[in-house]
Amino acid sequence: MDWPSLDMLLFLITAGFVAAFIDSVVGGGGLVSLPALLLTGMPPSLVLGTNKLGGTLSSVTSTLSFLISGKINGKLVLALFPLSFVGSALGTYAVHLLPSEFLKPLVVGLLVIVLIYSLLKKNWGAEAKPRPLTAATRIACAVCAFALGFYDGFFGPGTGSFLLFLFLLLGFDFVGASANAKVLNMASNIASLASFFALRSVHIGYGLPMGIAMIAGAVLGSRLAIRHGSRYVKPLFVFVTTILIGKQIWDLLH
């Protein structure tokens, strides 16, 4: 196992901190961490697995921060956790059998819908207005948790936005939605990381230093979200989702 040079180490630590700071609240940290890891010269398959190592450490840290703050609905996310976990494991396996590129146009369209809906509903997510969990709602949540877990393992971009949007639809405010979304994101990250380890597609020498920096970024990002509430989370959500849309459109055109 080789380790990065000092310059590359400092670069990965900085990129990891910034990525986790964003990802801990609204997702989208891969916009920073993936390009950074690609600059190391590793093959894409190894980059994806190494990125999952840092992303998993980040999501675990964010989840613990939100859990301590009391922002997580334990009963709900515990029921959905295994669905996201299994879905992600299957998605990671499927990506080795099927090309994932066909999802890009669909993802762009869905992200645009999420963004427009969030902008049009001015006070949406400003305060919690929980919806009753009817049988139909529970089934819909279960399907979404499994599907988004599969999507995260299979393709990935926008998973944080979609999960946050799901919990907003359930009546959580932006901070509560972000907190509960991180639990499901953690489930899919753990399953996907285990799959990448099994496939020997994780570079510890590059992933561990970046992951440690991501722990620090996740702590700061989640604490700011808890302290400043929706007036901080919603603009960041809109900004990151807009960047994600632009990134996916760029990939489609090039």
Secondary structure as a PSIPRED ss2 file (coil, helix, strand):
# PSIPRED VFORMAT (PSIPRED V4.0)

   1 M C   1.000  0.000  0.000
   2 D C   1.000  0.000  0.000
   3 W C   1.000  0.000  0.000
   4 P C   1.000  0.000  0.000
   5 S C   1.000  0.000  0.000
   6 L H   0.000  1.000  0.000
   7 D H   0.000  1.000  0.000
   8 M H   0.000  1.000  0.000
   9 L H   0.000  1.000  0.000
  10 L H   0.000  1.000  0.000
  11 F H   0.000  1.000  0.000
  12 L H   0.000  1.000  0.000
  13 I H   0.000  1.000  0.000
  14 T H   0.000  1.000  0.000
  15 A H   0.000  1.000  0.000
  16 G H   0.000  1.000  0.000
  17 F H   0.000  1.000  0.000
  18 V H   0.000  1.000  0.000
  19 A H   0.000  1.000  0.000
  20 A H   0.000  1.000  0.000
  21 F H   0.000  1.000  0.000
  22 I H   0.000  1.000  0.000
  23 D H   0.000  1.000  0.000
  24 S H   0.000  1.000  0.000
  25 V H   0.000  1.000  0.000
  26 V H   0.000  1.000  0.000
  27 G C   1.000  0.000  0.000
  28 G C   1.000  0.000  0.000
  29 G C   1.000  0.000  0.000
  30 G H   0.000  1.000  0.000
  31 L H   0.000  1.000  0.000
  32 V H   0.000  1.000  0.000
  33 S H   0.000  1.000  0.000
  34 L H   0.000  1.000  0.000
  35 P H   0.000  1.000  0.000
  36 A H   0.000  1.000  0.000
  37 L H   0.000  1.000  0.000
  38 L H   0.000  1.000  0.000
  39 L C   1.000  0.000  0.000
  40 T C   1.000  0.000  0.000
  41 G C   1.000  0.000  0.000
  42 M C   1.000  0.000  0.000
  43 P C   1.000  0.000  0.000
  44 P H   0.000  1.000  0.000
  45 S H   0.000  1.000  0.000
  46 L H   0.000  1.000  0.000
  47 V H   0.000  1.000  0.000
  48 L H   0.000  1.000  0.000
  49 G H   0.000  1.000  0.000
  50 T H   0.000  1.000  0.000
  51 N H   0.000  1.000  0.000
  52 K H   0.000  1.000  0.000
  53 L H   0.000  1.000  0.000
  54 G H   0.000  1.000  0.000
  55 G H   0.000  1.000  0.000
  56 T H   0.000  1.000  0.000
  57 L H   0.000  1.000  0.000
  58 S H   0.000  1.000  0.000
  59 S H   0.000  1.000  0.000
  60 V H   0.000  1.000  0.000
  61 T H   0.000  1.000  0.000
  62 S H   0.000  1.000  0.000
  63 T H   0.000  1.000  0.000
  64 L H   0.000  1.000  0.000
  65 S H   0.000  1.000  0.000
  66 F H   0.000  1.000  0.000
  67 L H   0.000  1.000  0.000
  68 I H   0.000  1.000  0.000
  69 S H   0.000  1.000  0.000
  70 G C   1.000  0.000  0.000
  71 K C   1.000  0.000  0.000
  72 I C   1.000  0.000  0.000
  73 N C   1.000  0.000  0.000
  74 G H   0.000  1.000  0.000
  75 K H   0.000  1.000  0.000
  76 L H   0.000  1.000  0.000
  77 V H   0.000  1.000  0.000
  78 L H   0.000  1.000  0.000
  79 A H   0.000  1.000  0.000
  80 L H   0.000  1.000  0.000
  81 F H   0.000  1.000  0.000
  82 P H   0.000  1.000  0.000
  83 L H   0.000  1.000  0.000
  84 S H   0.000  1.000  0.000
  85 F H   0.000  1.000  0.000
  86 V H   0.000  1.000  0.000
  87 G H   0.000  1.000  0.000
  88 S H   0.000  1.000  0.000
  89 A H   0.000  1.000  0.000
  90 L H   0.000  1.000  0.000
  91 G H   0.000  1.000  0.000
  92 T H   0.000  1.000  0.000
  93 Y H   0.000  1.000  0.000
  94 A H   0.000  1.000  0.000
  95 V C   1.000  0.000  0.000
  96 H C   1.000  0.000  0.000
  97 L C   1.000  0.000  0.000
  98 L C   1.000  0.000  0.000
  99 P C   1.000  0.000  0.000
 100 S C   1.000  0.000  0.000
 101 E H   0.000  1.000  0.000
 102 F H   0.000  1.000  0.000
 103 L H   0.000  1.000  0.000
 104 K H   0.000  1.000  0.000
 105 P H   0.000  1.000  0.000
 106 L H   0.000  1.000  0.000
 107 V H   0.000  1.000  0.000
 108 V H   0.000  1.000  0.000
 109 G H   0.000  1.000  0.000
 110 L H   0.000  1.000  0.000
 111 L H   0.000  1.000  0.000
 112 V H   0.000  1.000  0.000
 113 I H   0.000  1.000  0.000
 114 V H   0.000  1.000  0.000
 115 L H   0.000  1.000  0.000
 116 I H   0.000  1.000  0.000
 117 Y H   0.000  1.000  0.000
 118 S H   0.000  1.000  0.000
 119 L H   0.000  1.000  0.000
 120 L H   0.000  1.000  0.000
 121 K C   1.000  0.000  0.000
 122 K C   1.000  0.000  0.000
 123 N C   1.000  0.000  0.000
 124 W C   1.000  0.000  0.000
 125 G C   1.000  0.000  0.000
 126 A C   1.000  0.000  0.000
 127 E C   1.000  0.000  0.000
 128 A C   1.000  0.000  0.000
 129 K C   1.000  0.000  0.000
 130 P C   1.000  0.000  0.000
 131 R C   1.000  0.000  0.000
 132 P C   1.000  0.000  0.000
 133 L C   1.000  0.000  0.000
 134 T C   1.000  0.000  0.000
 135 A H   0.000  1.000  0.000
 136 A H   0.000  1.000  0.000
 137 T H   0.000  1.000  0.000
 138 R H   0.000  1.000  0.000
 139 I H   0.000  1.000  0.000
 140 A H   0.000  1.000  0.000
 141 C H   0.000  1.000  0.000
 142 A H   0.000  1.000  0.000
 143 V H   0.000  1.000  0.000
 144 C H   0.000  1.000  0.000
 145 A H   0.000  1.000  0.000
 146 F H   0.000  1.000  0.000
 147 A H   0.000  1.000  0.000
 148 L H   0.000  1.000  0.000
 149 G H   0.000  1.000  0.000
 150 F H   0.000  1.000  0.000
 151 Y H   0.000  1.000  0.000
 152 D H   0.000  1.000  0.000
 153 G H   0.000  1.000  0.000
 154 F H   0.000  1.000  0.000
 155 F C   1.000  0.000  0.000
 156 G C   1.000  0.000  0.000
 157 P C   1.000  0.000  0.000
 158 G C   1.000  0.000  0.000
 159 T H   0.000  1.000  0.000
 160 G H   0.000  1.000  0.000
 161 S H   0.000  1.000  0.000
 162 F H   0.000  1.000  0.000
 163 L H   0.000  1.000  0.000
 164 L H   0.000  1.000  0.000
 165 F H   0.000  1.000  0.000
 166 L H   0.000  1.000  0.000
 167 F H   0.000  1.000  0.000
 168 L H   0.000  1.000  0.000
 169 L H   0.000  1.000  0.000
 170 L C   1.000  0.000  0.000
 171 G C   1.000  0.000  0.000
 172 F C   1.000  0.000  0.000
 173 D C   1.000  0.000  0.000
 174 F H   0.000  1.000  0.000
 175 V H   0.000  1.000  0.000
 176 G H   0.000  1.000  0.000
 177 A H   0.000  1.000  0.000
 178 S H   0.000  1.000  0.000
 179 A H   0.000  1.000  0.000
 180 N H   0.000  1.000  0.000
 181 A H   0.000  1.000  0.000
 182 K H   0.000  1.000  0.000
 183 V H   0.000  1.000  0.000
 184 L H   0.000  1.000  0.000
 185 N H   0.000  1.000  0.000
 186 M H   0.000  1.000  0.000
 187 A H   0.000  1.000  0.000
 188 S H   0.000  1.000  0.000
 189 N H   0.000  1.000  0.000
 190 I H   0.000  1.000  0.000
 191 A H   0.000  1.000  0.000
 192 S H   0.000  1.000  0.000
 193 L H   0.000  1.000  0.000
 194 A H   0.000  1.000  0.000
 195 S H   0.000  1.000  0.000
 196 F H   0.000  1.000  0.000
 197 F H   0.000  1.000  0.000
 198 A H   0.000  1.000  0.000
 199 L C   1.000  0.000  0.000
 200 R C   1.000  0.000  0.000
 201 S C   1.000  0.000  0.000
 202 V C   1.000  0.000  0.000
 203 H C   1.000  0.000  0.000
 204 I H   0.000  1.000  0.000
 205 G H   0.000  1.000  0.000
 206 Y H   0.000  1.000  0.000
 207 G H   0.000  1.000  0.000
 208 L H   0.000  1.000  0.000
 209 P H   0.000  1.000  0.000
 210 M H   0.000  1.000  0.000
 211 G H   0.000  1.000  0.000
 212 I H   0.000  1.000  0.000
 213 A H   0.000  1.000  0.000
 214 M H   0.000  1.000  0.000
 215 I H   0.000  1.000  0.000
 216 A H   0.000  1.000  0.000
 217 G H   0.000  1.000  0.000
 218 A H   0.000  1.000  0.000
 219 V H   0.000  1.000  0.000
 220 L H   0.000  1.000  0.000
 221 G H   0.000  1.000  0.000
 222 S H   0.000  1.000  0.000
 223 R H   0.000  1.000  0.000
 224 L H   0.000  1.000  0.000
 225 A H   0.000  1.000  0.000
 226 I H   0.000  1.000  0.000
 227 R H   0.000  1.000  0.000
 228 H H   0.000  1.000  0.000
 229 G C   1.000  0.000  0.000
 230 S H   0.000  1.000  0.000
 231 R H   0.000  1.000  0.000
 232 Y H   0.000  1.000  0.000
 233 V H   0.000  1.000  0.000
 234 K H   0.000  1.000  0.000
 235 P H   0.000  1.000  0.000
 236 L H   0.000  1.000  0.000
 237 F H   0.000  1.000  0.000
 238 V H   0.000  1.000  0.000
 239 F H   0.000  1.000  0.000
 240 V H   0.000  1.000  0.000
 241 T H   0.000  1.000  0.000
 242 T H   0.000  1.000  0.000
 243 I H   0.000  1.000  0.000
 244 L H   0.000  1.000  0.000
 245 I H   0.000  1.000  0.000
 246 G H   0.000  1.000  0.000
 247 K H   0.000  1.000  0.000
 248 Q H   0.000  1.000  0.000
 249 I H   0.000  1.000  0.000
 250 W H   0.000  1.000  0.000
 251 D H   0.000  1.000  0.000
 252 L H   0.000  1.000  0.000
 253 L H   0.000  1.000  0.000
 254 H C   1.000  0.000  0.000
